[in-house]
Amino acid sequence: MGIYPPEQSGFRLSLLLPQVENEYGSYFTCDYIYLRHLREVWRIFLGEDVLLFTTDGNQVQELNCGTLQGLYATIDFGTTDDINASFQLQKQFEPEGPLVNSEFYVGWLDYWGLEHSTVSIKNATKMLEELLQLGANVNMYMFEGGTNFGYWNGADYNNKFRPITTSYDYNAPLSEAGDPTEKFYALRDVISKFREIPVGPVPPPTAKFAYGSVPMTKYGPLLDFLDVLTRGQVVNSTYPLTFEQMHQYYGFMLYRTPLPQTIEIPLPLMSPLNAVHDRGYVLVNGVYQGLLERDNIFELNITGSEGDMLDIVVENMGRVNFGSCLFDLKGLIKNLTLVSTELTNWSIFSLAIDDAIGRGWPHTAPQEAVNSLGHGPTFYFGTFTSPKAQDTYIRLQDWTKGQLWINGFNVGRYWSERGPQQTLYVPKNILSENCPNNVTVLELERVLDPANPSVIFLDHPILTQKG
């Protein structure tokens, strides 16, 4: 963070302030020993003359637990908060020194299944002008949007698990692709009333290209390629082990056990204690039955014969990274039951899907196209060629939910059915010119047009449409 005092002698002084903790007051422990330890570690490396600071929300409890003597206390708040009340609270903890809104929320993030978040330009500019009129220091969050590539989206937990989308566009002044938006120019105009702004034109948006439709070929069900996808040895355990116990922290794992009895009339496979973190795709002898979902779907009726293989592909949908529920285990974290029978004798496969695709699979190991219309976790592949590599957006309109790779790079999750995000941002640096670009899709549930699966590349994002 930079705090800028009035210019003197034509020079501008920028003070770089190291942040010791971020919104620690929102955590439940209120551990001052921990904060003192951090403070001392920083002092060992930086000395006594560097100003250290913390950031917390504008509530008394958050500042009580997130601040410490010797660490400058700043606050964060958005466009609907009361500025004067917020800064009065900061002054209770820092009677002298600058007013600092260290995370001024000019946008907000998106969650799967909820509407696209926006903060109006009117609200953002009005609040910014009021802040600057007070002489307050402001750090915008986010000033530029971004992308949660791969499995790197986070999640919140507020009575229910809420995973964040792949896009972190955030309705920010600079978009996910780094392009200036209308909000950028409006905020720039406000700043120009208080500070000189750089002379010259703003860099233009990057070029975007619509590569069009790319047909996809069904390669086969995930369960057919365990020899390629499994990392290390299969682990056998009486009871299921978590991702953490298997030393796999992101992505997918497979849990397998034989059915203990014949089920002619459908009986419920149950997650009585919210055992599935976060989504479990259930198959019996390779036939997709449906899914179990954290905080949402706790039982699924299945049939089968004694000894049939029950497979559950569990997807880690992102780790909780805010608040009091940071201890967020993944996988089958408790036992599953078949009616009242506890399932045991599990074989657990740690899946290294990214490693396999990074080596060129499945494009380097072609096989005959699979024509079955079965559902469940299934791989698809396709290619396209272009004389020029440019930023683009890929839409999986007739797909349900899954993961996408281009040239071995994990672009992220799509969830067309739930939305709001409908396109994934593809930066040009992962594309190749004048040679095939490999597109790999792991569809976890079903393709809506299985006879003609395809993806389409657009020159614009779609972040507001629900599936």
Secondary structure, 3 states (H helix, E strand, C coil): CEECCCCECCECCCEECCEEEECHHHCCCCCHHHHHHHHHHHHHHHCCCCCCEEEEECCHHHHHHHCCCCCEEEEEEECCCCHHHHHHHHHHHCCCCCCEEEEEECCCCCECCCCCCCCCHHHHHHHHHHHHHCCCEEEEECCECEECCCCCCEEEECCCEEEECCEECCCCCECCCCCECHHHHHHHHHHHCCCCCCCCCCCCCCCECCCEEEECEEEEEHHHHHHHHECCCCEEECCCCECCCCCCCCCEEEEEEECCCCEEEEEEEECCCCCEECEEEEEECCEEEEEEECCCECEEEEEECCCCEEEEEEECCCEECCCCCCCCCCEECCCCEECCEECCCEEEEEECHHHHHHCCCCCCCCCCCCCCCCCCCEEEEEEECCCCCCEEEEECCCECCEEEEECCEEEEEECCCCCCCCEEEECHHHCCCCCCEEEEEEECCCECCCCCCEEEEECCCCCCCCC
